Amino acid sequence: MKIHHVNIILLFCVAQVAWPGGITAGTIRHLPLQDQALAAAVKQELANVEDMELHFPNSVKRYYKKNRFKTSWVNSAGVVGQTWDAMLLFDCVVQYGLLHSDYHPKQLVYERLERFMEQPSPANVQEKARFDIVLTDALLTFMNHLHYGRLNPHYPEKTIDQGKAGAFDAVGALALALRRDDFMAAITGVQPTSAEYVALQENLKLVAGQYVGDCYEVPEGDVRKMAINMERLRWINSDDNLYIRINIPSYTLTFHRLQSDYLFRIVVGKPTTPTPVIKGNLRYFYTAPEWKVPDGLFIEQILPAALADSAFLQDNRFVIYGHEGNRLEPDRRLLKRISRNPDLYYARQSTGMDNSLGSIVFRFGNPAGLYLYDTPDLQSFQQTEKALTDGNIRVEWATKLAALLLEADGASSEIPSLQTSVALYERRTFILKSPVPVYVTYLTCEIKNGLLEIYEDPYGLDAALEAAFYD
């Protein structure tokens, strides 16, 4: 019987010199005979990948093509060693703020692995091939979720699967992880490394692990809040050593340099004119800015005040311009005419200590034209509610932030000129040699001194994200 069994295998392999899907014996001749049959089965299954409901089918195809269709998790003898570690990872996904249901839980069951070990026969070659493919897809999905997030607005799943996302490639990262001594660490090492993310992940690990079921158990709402904010941080996923991070719900700006953080209070956009979540690079700032009055403010406040008080424009250093940029010297009659067609006019406020932009404006390239600015209204930083602007961001102690930027840029010698320009309201532009990344985030919780701190949700964004995340 033993000789007969081997002959059956040999006959099976010889008969499949031209495998379904076009694979040839030459493609897989580097494998043992039984594993050649398994590789051929993988090729055949991938030819009908649409029927397998994979999350990243194109990535899976690339993975196996690079690997000459060799299986990674099961073989003719049973189960490959790192398969158990891979399966254990899916038992722990909640610790990473992810959902077990995303990783083929009905197909990836331990009972199948046990059967493969107990019955390492060629009879179950198609089942093994399908299991191997599904496990590969689950791991690629897990790694993409850890790195890019599940609902990344910049890199949707299809874009990632086509290899058109960022520099990270889960296919190559998985192949590399299989060659590492610590496979599990290599897989989970694709997560963001920012201090904010690491703190949330470590806290969630405690909550989902040792604390669950004992006296430290936390509300489900807190677990979900940590998960969706880890998701938001994955959308950024920056390893920069120097950056500015603005967090809308906490009304704070953090200037991060190496291991040091400098914290500034900020005022952000009203719910009706929200500050967008966005990123850019701060390349320059300038002192003594002029301020172009927003159209709505010009129509609703500046014109009525000028009509009520003939000295209002001069006292507040407002100048009105025509549509073609010509400066006007309006009397009451002209102001009435302007008020009938205000869309044809605009106002600017010249530099000075009460200029609405204060002493400094920081520009960073972004699609929304968002900028940071100083303000003479220091009382706004003392208020509990700090969602007050038209969308742009006021920064307390803006001169200090400017000095820190110059110091980090190797231009400390420019700081005295900065201070003089601010004191005398003189216009001067400071261009940074190395642009500083700016990330505007919306984190409604963070870990502070080892404890979870939850912020107000000024724009009411959590409910929609949580519903989408846990749908």
Phi, psi and omega in degrees: 000323182295316178295319180300321181296317179295320180297322178300315179298315181297317180297322181297315182291319180294322180295338183258033176304320172252094185286154173303138181093357173096356179290140181247165179299328180296329181294327186242016186291347179283352183262155170302158186304314181294323180285339171297318178297322180292318178296320177297321179294323177298313178302317181294317179296321181291337177293338179238043188295336181299335182278356188261354178055049177277152178281321183232067186298321180293322177295319178299316179299316179298320181300310184287328177296318178294332183263013181056033174068012176290139178288153182250341191239331176227151177217189184296335181273347180141252189234135177283148189306317185283356179297320181295321177296320179298317180294322179296328178302321183287343174284347188243013188296333179299329179294344178254013179071029182240175187246130181299330183293346181280353192237049173049054184295334181284336182263328182264084181241147183297331182300325179293319178297319179297322179291322177298325179286323183280332183232069182282062184250161179288352183294332184254030186297319180293321179295318178296317181299316180294319178299317181299316181295315182295320178294322176298315179298320180298318180290319176297321177296313180301315181292319176296321177295319178295322185272308185264337187097166181277330188233038185300119182290339180271326183232084176294166186305319182295320179296317178297317183295330179276001179074027183248019180268218180283195184289336182289134179232110183296329180298309178293323181294324178292317178299321178292320180299325180293343179262358182270151178294319179256088184299314184295321178294324179293322179293309184284348180288358179275359179290164171301153181247008180296151182299323181296317181291313182302318181296317178294319182294318179294321179292319179295326177299319177294316182296316182279348183250262190290337184276333184296130178092355178241194188290351180263007185302137184251160179299147178301326179299324178291322178298314180294322179297318177297319182296314183287333177281330169296322176300315179298321179291331176292331179293336177271300176045062181250141176251023182295142175273341180227122181195166171246127175240124179253127177245116186296307185297330179269355180055048181226149170242129178247122172263112184255126177223115184054244182257012184248140176239133176245125188255134178231142173279148181225165171237133187242185183291149175294160176303331179280339176227068190291147171288127183283150170282118192202167176220157180191190180234123178280115185251336181200163171216162181217154181262166177051057183283150164272157183237122172275119184291130175303146185304315182298318180293322178299315183286316189275334185235313186293310181298312178300321180293322179292324178291327181279335184220112184295340181265358187300313184297314181292318182298328182254010175058041174266138175236134180259138181238149173282174184300329181270008176090009179278131181286136182248154174240078192283135166264186185297322180296315180293324178297321178295320178294320178298319183294339178281334178224063187293340181293345181269005185222163174209167182232150173233150175248124182287166185295155179160173187293337179255013175300137185297338177269002179065220187263339189217144170235134179252123181253132173224130185300124177200153185299332183275354184068024182290145177216164176255146181208156174284169178205146173281349183275074183291338180295334182296336179282344180273344184286150175293315178271116184239025173258088193229345190266183177276006180128327176286166194244120174279140181237126174285144181056050182297327179295323177295318178299318179298319179295320178297321178296318179294318179298314180294335181272007181073026183235043180301332180295344180274350185298317176301321177296321176301310183297321177295316180299321178293315183295324185261003182055047178258136182285126175208138181255135179244117182258128180277138177291323180241111180302145182255122177299139177237126179241118174264115186245169177225078181256119181266005171204153176210164175263120179237120181054039176081000182242150179283123177248123182253132181258164172296157181251080192299331181256003178061043184267342186295319186300316182293318180292318180297318179298318179292323184290320185257011179293000000 
